[in-house]
């Protein structure tokens, strides 16, 4: 419950807990790179004479690997700007509209999009926000299966990998927000699918909950090339790339002719000042491989098509989604940092409030 | 003139000069890895009771970078088998049919395809051979502009790079058998094109003969990233990759959104036991780049379409082709080895005989 700082019968000013970036980050992010502070206050009323503004109560926050890039000092070459030290960080999330002078959003609406990591926000740049139409699903799903990671897996698998029945599919970081869906899409498409993850618990999840044909713990494999040959004696048609580094090098040696690699992320590299060199790119030629990077922001127009497919699948129980939820903003820095050591089991969500 | 070893009025046996691989090659190939020998003889008559055989007099041989791979001890992961030490090496070439029991080929036909590096051949596996239909062009062109390198440049540029008018195009190894054509295709498509090569003479060729907008000597650039930024202040839409290594890493930093990289070759890497690591692949994501390897052997069905385009262009003088021809099999090892230090100025050809 927010602490009322100042209040009358109609308007209150409350403390607004925030997760603030202390300074730009070098190497692996630490909890101490952020501070959870209640120094700020917010007036729970829209400023007078200011149009196009939304006051939101924030509910769920999404922890995503790409956010690491926004902690760098420079945004050169990136598609997002850097966070500003001293201000709250920002990411995809779900919120409730308390007040709005934007005609698209009304009081009581539930919205998803880019939201500051704080309890309440005065949103002046609502370009990324969408009104949540289907409220008969867990609202946190809009940070995952029904949000950016869901569309990412859909676009990457169907639009970039162009799967055919019988294709052999490998997914790295397979129990994560995106990977778990790619694996299930692959099964729905009649593919053979193997996933890698970083713990026994995750491997069990892949096989028992998501229906992967096989799964392995990459941390227990001395020789990734040998591991891939064990599961793909005839090679890999489709690789859904989430990690980069050594795994990518091993995969390149095991691709089949005319294979496709959707480059979604390279989480193993984001905290390195100098990325690992990939030595096996000559297989792109030898095996005639297409390797294609993509960003979900180029595919927002596909949300309706994606929803048309995914909503019935969820309702009919044909697809499942595992979230790892921490409660409270005070636990948010650890949750975000934990992504990079693989602490999360499934999609990492922070619940600030449940409406 | 071949030395007659044994002969009657109708049949002669002659010495058959050959370029023989001594042993598998490790690292950079040397002239001494091959031996030019006249130990073998050949009877200039087809063996009796043997069908489907061609006796050829070999005219022109093509020196191509991919041949380096065939000198390795293992053909693992490759699309071609290794050469056999003690036997002549083999490559694309042009020959004249002396006798044939294959119905597709008749005495006097000119043919192109895979041919042993020797003066005469008894060809028992003519699957790669095509009859040369258009003999009003220099026959050596069938090792280059009208042969495998020509189709390679056509396929790589038009089918893989999907050029649009106004695109910015970068070609490495740009004065070579493939690069010089890619640059000219780019100009014909209304693109801005820059090439890199390894000498002043080659750079001049690019600008003065092939119409590249700009060209530079990569050996004189301390900082390839800075060189590319000089010629592509707004980035590169299309990269036609012939070299790999440091150049690829520099290009990745300079690609534009939705750029395309056709991976045709990586000549800088073929003689290394361990390939250089490519560190900037994260730009595939940030810039949504498609990087696609290809091999011309998958596109032989496009020869008619390619000829339909290229033959008039040559006849009308709208496209030009520079060859670097050495005379005689005894100079062939040096010519082949010279590819890897960039000695050739244009397409490297070996002329054994001019019909």
Interface residues (C-beta under 8 A of the other chain):
Chain A: X77 X78 X79 X244 X248 X253 X263 X264 X265 X266 X269 X274 X275 X276 X277 X278 X279 X280 X281 X282 X283 X284 X285 X286 X287 X288 X289 X290 X291 X292 X293 X294 X295 X298
Chain B: X77 X78 X79 X244 X248 X253 X263 X264 X265 X266 X269 X274 X275 X276 X277 X278 X279 X280 X281 X282 X283 X284 X285 X286 X287 X288 X289 X290 X291 X292 X293 X294 X295 X298
